Amino acid sequence: MSIGGHQSARMVSADWLTPPEILRALGPFDLDPCSPVLRPWDTAKEHCTIRDDGLSRKWDGRVWLNPPYGSQIKRWMARMAEHGNGIAMVFARTETAWFFESVWPFASAVLFLQGRLNFHRLTGERSERNAGAPSVLISYDAGGGTFAERQGPRNLRPRRKVPAGPEGGGEDGGLNTVRIFQGDVLRVLAGMPRGECMVCCTSPPYWGLRDYGHEDQLGLEARPDCFGWVMGKNCGECYVCHIRQVAAGVWPVLRDDGTFWLNLGDCYASAPSGSIGATTLEGSRNSQDEFRKVRNNGFNARWHGKTFETDHQSAASHSRAQRHTGLAAARNDRPTPNVSNEAGPPGEAYPEGFKYKSVPGLKPKDLVGIPFSVALALRADGWYWRETIIWHKQNGMPESVEDRPTISHEYILLLSKNDRYFYDSEGVRQKDKGTDHKRNVTDPPESNVPNASSHQGIRTGDGRNGTGANLRSVWTINTKPFTWEMCGSCKRVYPKREFSRLLKTREEKPRRICGCGRHDAWLSHFATFPPELVEMVLKAGTPRRGCCADCGAPYERIVEKGEPDLEWQKRSGGDGEGRYHGSATKDYEGAGVQNPSDVKARILEGQRRRITVGWEKTCACETVARSPAKVLDIFGGAMTTGLQAARMGMDADLIELNPDYVTLGSERIRRETGGLLTKVKIIKSTEEVAA
């Protein structure tokens, strides 16, 4: 086991790194005596690796100790107790001899972390699996030090003011701040500070899919698109125009070098007497049935106005027919860029005989194409449409269709305000799988073939040997069930394990009974982001090093090519030194084309590993202080974006209309982050938005 590694029954590798958000909250440190040789971030001012034998050398200043979790831990913890200045993080093995010998008698404070940590690989990537055991922070700082203020034996709380650590740092004691704004998205966005957010990652309610329990929600429009964006107009009534209004609110809040990642799903038009849609995407039959009840009782007044009737509709379908009378004037006082507020075509928005999802231009069973309508509309409004990412779900919902494939994907639109913006391609670089086509692969020549060439391509049978590949536009990420439940009566939140322990009713279909006695008021969330998808977005759109504390400009990664990979070069046609000295027999230069021998030599020279050697400022500010990148999610829902941002050491602003989801999501963030490194604040008053 190497220095800095951790033993875990759930992790295959022995080398794991401390999550950077912990270091940022606890730092700075003067010395890390057992640091790995290769590390994506600094843990202290000075590092000792296995080559330096940090256990036997002199320790000075405040020490960060994350020792090997094997039999050597006893010696490391004894040395830490002897030094008496710093913080150690180990597994909570309170029954062991070294815990009794080096912790209880000497530690000034002890903090047991809730849950199990996810350590990071040497590449900086967060492990998908947790450590398999709980962890504990042990402070040897007499008087509280820079990590905690003692309030009694073994009682710690985070400091309020800590200098910037290795991965950024804020002014609030190194804590990540997650603010949840309860209210209308347009009103909240109008009051937010300008140009603060690096990334907006969100998934609005899909058109006609489900009801989220609030009369002012998005997604219940009777028409998907009025096509007013073609002439720069906004009807203020259809789904696409509502998305345009929301995007217009995001525009000033987003930094000029920021990105907007918009997740949308599609659906099918159905016959007038049919269901609300031919595909439910992530929905369940129960949620669809409840949505039908809401639809049959009339759409919400805020987005739609009054209902209408036509001569071609039966009395049974009267409640399902809708006609818009327009939004309030407040809806139209914040137009999208380059868009007027005049109603777009056609002049009569909903002609005679209109029925839900039976709209002009759509035949029954037509794919509506909402993601593409939104993308085209936003591009017309001034956004740069940079990419359409396919989110492929291997565990997508089945469909009872026999005349087309089952839908197993959604779309993520990558949008930007300018043609130049921050994008960390190295942060999301894909690992090489070594699956090149056989004609591009070099294998050892067969000895029984006379004059056989040892070169058949520019790559080896093992792939590109660590250089990896640029992130592709198809992401295969499976959905995960949302297992948190909240009682709508007493507002108590239950994670899966606690919920499964509740008593059940004695019914044919038993239901859990809350501690308040109710069993019929449970609230959950049907459509949540997988954390892995949000992690991919944040890795690409935010700087892991943080931003300038004065102007908010992101730090950029400095990438260099390492030493040549001699074995790779030799297998790709190079000589004993990895070079190619062949010369062409044809006059390529005279023909005005590249010399293939020169191309081959350049390719061999470039066969090196890519290494991040540091980060550099992109602004001219004199300060060296850093602040975490800020993430925005305008449709918070279950608050997965805020949770993942906190895990990655970033601040987040979330907006949610439904107060029950605010309660559920905020409690989820507090519990899953342990409450140690993340401060969650709920803001309900519009006066507090800009504060």
SULDA-V373655 format. One record per residue. RES is the residue in one small letter. PSI is psi in whole degrees, 0 to 359 (999 if undefined). D_FIRST is the distance of its C-alpha to the first C-alpha in Angstrom with 1 decimal. Layout:
# SULDA-V373655
res | psi | d_first
RES | PSI | D_FIRST
RES | PSI | D_FIRST
This chain:
# SULDA-V373655
res | psi | d_first
m | 133 | 0.0
s | 162 | 3.8
i | 138 | 6.8
g | 0 | 8.7
g | 172 | 6.5
h | 142 | 8.1
q | 134 | 8.4
s | 136 | 11.7
a | 342 | 13.9
r | 350 | 15.6
m | 136 | 13.1
v | 314 | 11.8
s | 157 | 9.2
a | 354 | 6.0
d | 113 | 7.5
w | 149 | 10.7
l | 152 | 13.5
t | 135 | 16.2
p | 132 | 19.4
p | 332 | 21.7
e | 331 | 24.7
i | 315 | 23.1
l | 321 | 22.6
r | 324 | 26.1
a | 331 | 27.6
l | 336 | 26.1
g | 179 | 26.2
p | 165 | 26.9
f | 154 | 24.5
d | 330 | 24.8
l | 137 | 21.3
d | 103 | 17.7
p | 351 | 15.9
c | 60 | 12.2
s | 145 | 13.0
p | 156 | 11.3
v | 311 | 13.2
l | 124 | 14.8
r | 137 | 16.2
p | 347 | 19.4
w | 157 | 20.8
d | 142 | 21.0
t | 343 | 19.9
a | 175 | 22.0
k | 325 | 24.5
e | 141 | 22.1
h | 142 | 18.4
c | 127 | 16.1
t | 184 | 13.1
i | 336 | 10.7
r | 336 | 13.8
d | 350 | 16.0
d | 65 | 14.4
g | 341 | 15.5
l | 326 | 15.3
s | 345 | 18.2
r | 171 | 20.2
k | 137 | 23.1
w | 129 | 22.7
d | 143 | 25.7
g | 201 | 27.0
r | 127 | 25.5
v | 136 | 21.7
w | 123 | 19.5
l | 114 | 16.4
n | 84 | 13.7
p | 168 | 11.1
p | 137 | 7.6
y | 33 | 8.9
g | 210 | 8.0
s | 341 | 10.3
q | 347 | 10.0
i | 331 | 11.9
k | 317 | 15.1
r | 320 | 15.2
w | 316 | 14.6
m | 328 | 17.2
a | 320 | 19.6
r | 323 | 19.5
m | 318 | 20.2
a | 323 | 23.1
e | 320 | 24.4
h | 314 | 24.4
g | 23 | 26.2
n | 103 | 26.2
g | 192 | 23.9
i | 138 | 22.1
a | 146 | 18.8
m | 121 | 17.5
v | 173 | 15.7
f | 149 | 16.3
a | 68 | 19.8
r | 69 | 19.1
t | 346 | 22.5
e | 354 | 22.9
t | 161 | 20.2
a | 319 | 21.3
w | 331 | 19.3
f | 320 | 21.1
f | 329 | 24.4
e | 324 | 23.8
s | 350 | 22.3
v | 295 | 23.5
w | 317 | 26.8
p | 335 | 28.6
f | 336 | 27.5
a | 139 | 26.7
s | 336 | 29.7
a | 153 | 28.9
v | 136 | 26.6
l | 119 | 26.5
f | 124 | 25.2
l | 135 | 24.7
q | 138 | 26.6
g | 195 | 24.9
r | 135 | 21.3
l | 153 | 19.8
n | 107 | 18.8
f | 174 | 16.0
h | 148 | 16.2
r | 170 | 14.4
l | 341 | 14.0
t | 352 | 17.6
g | 353 | 18.9
e | 140 | 19.8
r | 133 | 19.8
s | 142 | 18.2
e | 337 | 21.0
r | 145 | 19.3
n | 175 | 18.8
a | 345 | 15.8
g | 356 | 17.5
a | 153 | 18.2
p | 157 | 20.3
s | 162 | 19.2
v | 142 | 21.1
l | 131 | 22.0
i | 119 | 22.9
s | 132 | 25.4
y | 23 | 26.1
d | 108 | 29.0
a | 129 | 32.2
g | 6 | 34.9
g | 330 | 32.9
g | 212 | 31.4
t | 1 | 30.8
f | 317 | 29.0
a | 159 | 31.4
e | 119 | 34.8
r | 133 | 35.0
q | 10 | 37.6
g | 173 | 36.9
p | 131 | 34.1
r | 39 | 30.9
n | 112 | 32.7
l | 152 | 31.4
r | 152 | 32.8
p | 149 | 31.9
r | 157 | 33.8
r | 335 | 36.7
k | 115 | 36.3
v | 134 | 33.1
p | 163 | 32.9
a | 136 | 31.3
g | 197 | 27.5
p | 338 | 25.2
e | 42 | 26.4
g | 215 | 30.0
g | 149 | 31.6
g | 190 | 34.9
e | 355 | 37.6
d | 58 | 37.1
g | 25 | 34.4
g | 3 | 31.6
l | 148 | 32.4
n | 139 | 32.8
t | 123 | 36.4
v | 113 | 37.5
r | 128 | 41.3
i | 115 | 43.0
f | 121 | 46.7
q | 114 | 48.9
g | 185 | 51.9
d | 134 | 53.4
v | 320 | 51.1
l | 320 | 53.9
r | 320 | 55.0
v | 314 | 51.5
l | 324 | 50.7
a | 335 | 54.1
g | 1 | 53.1
m | 153 | 49.6
p | 149 | 48.9
r | 140 | 49.3
g | 39 | 46.5
e | 332 | 43.5
c | 134 | 41.4
m | 324 | 39.1
v | 136 | 38.8
c | 113 | 41.0
c | 116 | 39.3
t | 161 | 41.6
s | 99 | 43.0
p | 162 | 46.7
p | 131 | 48.5
y | 154 | 49.5
w | 126 | 53.2
g | 24 | 54.9
l | 305 | 51.8
r | 162 | 51.6
d | 131 | 52.8
y | 15 | 50.5
g | 23 | 53.0
h | 137 | 54.6
e | 340 | 58.0
d | 14 | 56.9
q | 160 | 53.9
l | 153 | 53.6
g | 353 | 53.8
l | 18 | 57.0
e | 148 | 59.3
a | 348 | 62.0
r | 135 | 61.5
p | 319 | 58.4
d | 131 | 59.8
c | 351 | 63.2
f | 22 | 62.4
g | 336 | 63.8
w | 339 | 61.0
v | 325 | 62.8
m | 17 | 65.5
g | 30 | 63.3
k | 161 | 64.5
n | 115 | 62.9
c | 339 | 64.6
g | 12 | 62.4
e | 325 | 62.5
c | 168 | 60.4
y | 314 | 56.6
v | 319 | 56.0
c | 326 | 58.1
h | 318 | 56.3
i | 322 | 52.9
r | 320 | 54.6
q | 318 | 55.7
v | 317 | 52.2
a | 326 | 50.8
a | 328 | 53.5
g | 329 | 52.2
v | 325 | 48.6
w | 305 | 49.9
p | 336 | 50.6
v | 330 | 47.6
l | 141 | 45.2
r | 157 | 44.4
d | 335 | 46.2
d | 18 | 42.8
g | 175 | 41.5
t | 152 | 41.3
f | 115 | 42.7
w | 112 | 40.8
l | 115 | 43.3
n | 125 | 42.4
l | 148 | 45.5
g | 166 | 46.5
d | 171 | 49.6
c | 181 | 52.2
y | 146 | 55.5
a | 146 | 59.1
s | 167 | 60.8
a | 154 | 64.4
p | 328 | 66.4
s | 7 | 66.5
g | 196 | 62.9
s | 176 | 59.6
i | 347 | 58.1
g | 151 | 55.8
a | 352 | 54.9
t | 142 | 51.1
t | 1 | 49.3
l | 248 | 46.0
e | 1 | 43.7
g | 164 | 46.6
s | 162 | 47.5
r | 325 | 51.0
n | 315 | 51.4
s | 325 | 50.7
q | 319 | 53.1
d | 318 | 55.8
e | 323 | 55.5
f | 324 | 55.7
r | 321 | 58.9
k | 316 | 60.4
v | 318 | 59.8
r | 318 | 61.1
n | 341 | 64.2
n | 5 | 64.9
g | 144 | 65.0
f | 166 | 62.5
n | 144 | 61.5
a | 330 | 64.2
r | 317 | 62.1
w | 341 | 61.0
h | 328 | 64.1
g | 207 | 67.3
k | 165 | 69.8
t | 167 | 70.0
f | 166 | 72.7
e | 155 | 74.6
t | 164 | 76.2
d | 341 | 79.1
h | 4 | 76.8
q | 143 | 74.6
s | 165 | 75.4
a | 328 | 75.5
a | 336 | 72.3
s | 8 | 70.3
h | 316 | 71.9
s | 345 | 68.9
r | 348 | 66.6
a | 134 | 68.5
q | 145 | 67.5
r | 133 | 69.1
h | 141 | 67.8
t | 5 | 70.0
g | 156 | 67.5
l | 168 | 65.1
a | 161 | 66.2
a | 332 | 66.9
a | 336 | 63.7
r | 333 | 61.8
n | 10 | 63.4
d | 3 | 63.2
r | 76 | 59.7
p | 157 | 60.1
t | 160 | 57.3
p | 134 | 57.4
n | 27 | 60.5
v | 132 | 61.8
s | 168 | 65.1
n | 11 | 65.7
e | 143 | 68.6
a | 137 | 68.3
g | 183 | 67.3
p | 157 | 68.9
p | 168 | 70.5
g | 316 | 73.1
e | 102 | 73.2
a | 322 | 69.5
y | 104 | 70.0
p | 173 | 73.0
e | 136 | 75.3
g | 9 | 73.6
f | 139 | 70.1
k | 158 | 67.6
y | 132 | 63.9
k | 12 | 61.7
s | 81 | 65.0
v | 157 | 65.3
p | 135 | 67.3
g | 349 | 65.4
l | 126 | 63.2
k | 155 | 64.3
p | 135 | 62.9
k | 4 | 59.6
d | 141 | 59.0
l | 126 | 55.5
v | 322 | 56.0
g | 34 | 53.6
i | 315 | 52.8
p | 323 | 49.6
f | 325 | 51.6
s | 317 | 54.6
v | 316 | 52.4
a | 315 | 50.7
l | 321 | 54.1
a | 316 | 55.6
l | 325 | 52.9
r | 319 | 53.1
a | 333 | 56.9
d | 354 | 56.3
g | 350 | 54.4
w | 150 | 50.7
y | 121 | 48.8
w | 99 | 47.7
r | 326 | 44.6
e | 149 | 43.0
t | 108 | 43.4
i | 134 | 40.0
i | 117 | 40.0
w | 102 | 37.9
h | 127 | 37.5
k | 113 | 37.0
q | 341 | 36.2
n | 36 | 37.2
g | 163 | 40.4
m | 137 | 43.4
p | 158 | 45.7
e | 143 | 49.3
s | 62 | 52.5
v | 148 | 53.7
e | 2 | 54.8
d | 14 | 56.2
r | 164 | 53.1
p | 155 | 49.2
t | 137 | 47.4
i | 128 | 46.0
s | 29 | 42.2
h | 160 | 41.7
e | 182 | 42.6
y | 146 | 42.9
i | 115 | 41.3
l | 125 | 43.6
l | 115 | 42.1
l | 152 | 44.8
s | 162 | 45.2
k | 336 | 48.0
n | 169 | 47.9
d | 342 | 47.1
r | 129 | 44.4
y | 170 | 41.7
f | 129 | 38.1
y | 116 | 35.7
d | 87 | 32.1
s | 329 | 31.7
e | 330 | 28.3
g | 340 | 27.0
v | 22 | 28.0
r | 133 | 27.5
q | 145 | 26.9
k | 146 | 24.2
d | 131 | 25.7
k | 355 | 26.2
g | 38 | 27.7
t | 39 | 30.9
d | 155 | 33.5
h | 146 | 36.9
k | 334 | 37.4
r | 345 | 39.9
n | 7 | 37.4
v | 136 | 34.8
t | 124 | 34.6
d | 158 | 33.9
p | 138 | 34.6
p | 151 | 38.4
e | 129 | 40.1
s | 340 | 41.4
n | 4 | 44.6
v | 115 | 45.7
p | 140 | 47.9
n | 29 | 47.2
a | 137 | 44.3
s | 140 | 42.6
s | 359 | 38.9
h | 120 | 38.9
q | 2 | 39.6
g | 192 | 38.1
i | 3 | 36.0
r | 168 | 32.7
t | 168 | 30.4
g | 345 | 29.8
d | 6 | 26.3
g | 210 | 27.8
r | 12 | 27.6
n | 48 | 24.1
g | 351 | 22.7
t | 334 | 25.9
g | 194 | 26.5
a | 156 | 29.9
n | 147 | 32.0
l | 132 | 32.1
r | 168 | 34.7
s | 6 | 37.5
v | 117 | 36.6
w | 119 | 33.9
t | 100 | 33.0
i | 119 | 32.0
n | 149 | 33.1
t | 158 | 34.9
k | 139 | 33.7
p | 144 | 36.1
f | 115 | 36.9
t | 8 | 36.5
w | 142 | 38.0
e | 147 | 41.5
m | 137 | 44.0
c | 121 | 47.3
g | 347 | 50.0
s | 303 | 52.1
c | 355 | 50.1
k | 23 | 47.4
r | 138 | 44.5
v | 136 | 41.3
y | 120 | 39.3
p | 171 | 35.8
k | 314 | 35.5
r | 317 | 34.3
e | 322 | 37.1
f | 322 | 39.6
s | 345 | 39.0
r | 352 | 39.8
l | 152 | 43.3
l | 157 | 46.4
k | 156 | 48.2
t | 159 | 51.9
r | 69 | 54.0
e | 170 | 54.9
e | 320 | 54.8
k | 88 | 52.0
p | 146 | 50.4
r | 152 | 49.0
r | 148 | 46.7
i | 122 | 48.6
c | 164 | 47.5
g | 339 | 47.7
c | 354 | 50.9
g | 347 | 52.5
r | 146 | 52.6
h | 2 | 51.3
d | 23 | 52.9
a | 33 | 51.5
w | 142 | 47.9
l | 133 | 46.6
s | 193 | 43.6
h | 130 | 42.8
f | 334 | 43.4
a | 102 | 41.9
t | 150 | 38.6
f | 140 | 36.3
p | 136 | 32.9
p | 329 | 30.4
e | 326 | 28.7
l | 316 | 32.1
v | 320 | 32.6
e | 319 | 29.1
m | 316 | 30.0
v | 315 | 33.3
l | 326 | 31.9
k | 323 | 29.2
a | 325 | 32.1
g | 354 | 34.8
t | 151 | 33.2
p | 126 | 31.4
r | 337 | 27.9
r | 344 | 28.6
g | 191 | 31.8
c | 164 | 35.4
c | 132 | 37.8
a | 339 | 38.9
d | 306 | 42.5
c | 349 | 43.3
g | 6 | 40.5
a | 138 | 39.8
p | 151 | 36.4
y | 144 | 33.8
e | 145 | 33.1
r | 137 | 30.0
i | 114 | 30.1
v | 131 | 28.7
e | 159 | 28.7
k | 134 | 28.0
g | 201 | 25.4
e | 149 | 25.7
p | 142 | 27.5
d | 95 | 25.6
l | 317 | 27.4
e | 319 | 26.5
w | 316 | 27.6
q | 318 | 30.8
k | 320 | 31.6
r | 344 | 31.4
s | 12 | 33.6
g | 2 | 36.4
g | 168 | 35.5
d | 198 | 36.1
g | 337 | 33.7
e | 7 | 33.1
g | 13 | 32.8
r | 167 | 36.3
y | 126 | 39.5
h | 15 | 42.8
g | 158 | 45.0
s | 146 | 48.4
a | 148 | 50.5
t | 351 | 53.9
k | 160 | 55.5
d | 77 | 56.8
y | 322 | 54.4
e | 319 | 55.3
g | 331 | 59.0
a | 354 | 58.3
g | 27 | 56.5
v | 167 | 53.2
q | 146 | 49.7
n | 117 | 48.9
p | 331 | 46.2
s | 320 | 45.0
d | 321 | 44.4
v | 316 | 42.7
k | 320 | 40.3
a | 320 | 39.6
r | 322 | 38.8
i | 316 | 36.5
l | 320 | 34.5
e | 329 | 34.3
g | 0 | 32.9
q | 79 | 30.0
r | 160 | 27.3
r | 148 | 24.5
r | 126 | 25.6
i | 131 | 23.7
t | 116 | 24.6
v | 353 | 25.2
g | 189 | 26.9
w | 150 | 29.7
e | 152 | 33.4
k | 152 | 36.4
t | 14 | 39.1
c | 174 | 41.8
a | 12 | 43.8
c | 147 | 43.3
e | 336 | 42.6
t | 149 | 40.3
v | 1 | 36.5
a | 147 | 35.9
r | 155 | 34.4
s | 153 | 35.0
p | 151 | 33.3
a | 148 | 34.8
k | 134 | 37.3
v | 145 | 37.4
l | 135 | 40.6
d | 112 | 41.3
i | 350 | 45.1
f | 81 | 44.9
g | 316 | 42.2
g | 241 | 42.7
a | 3 | 39.6
m | 30 | 38.0
t | 323 | 35.0
t | 315 | 35.3
g | 321 | 35.3
l | 314 | 32.3
q | 323 | 30.2
a | 318 | 31.4
a | 320 | 30.4
r | 330 | 26.9
m | 11 | 26.7
g | 30 | 28.2
m | 160 | 31.8
d | 157 | 35.2
a | 141 | 37.3
d | 125 | 41.0
l | 143 | 42.0
i | 132 | 45.5
e | 134 | 46.7
l | 323 | 50.3
n | 118 | 49.8
p | 331 | 49.3
d | 320 | 47.7
y | 330 | 44.9
v | 314 | 44.5
t | 314 | 44.0
l | 312 | 41.7
g | 320 | 39.5
s | 320 | 39.3
e | 324 | 38.2
r | 315 | 35.6
i | 316 | 34.1
r | 316 | 34.2
r | 318 | 32.5
e | 341 | 29.8
t | 357 | 28.8
g | 352 | 29.1
g | 359 | 31.9
l | 315 | 29.8
l | 359 | 29.4
t | 128 | 32.3
k | 120 | 36.0
v | 126 | 38.2
k | 127 | 41.9
i | 127 | 44.7
i | 119 | 47.7
k | 335 | 51.0
s | 138 | 53.6
t | 337 | 54.4
e | 338 | 55.0
e | 353 | 51.4
v | 312 | 50.1
a | 357 | 50.5
a | 999 | 49.3
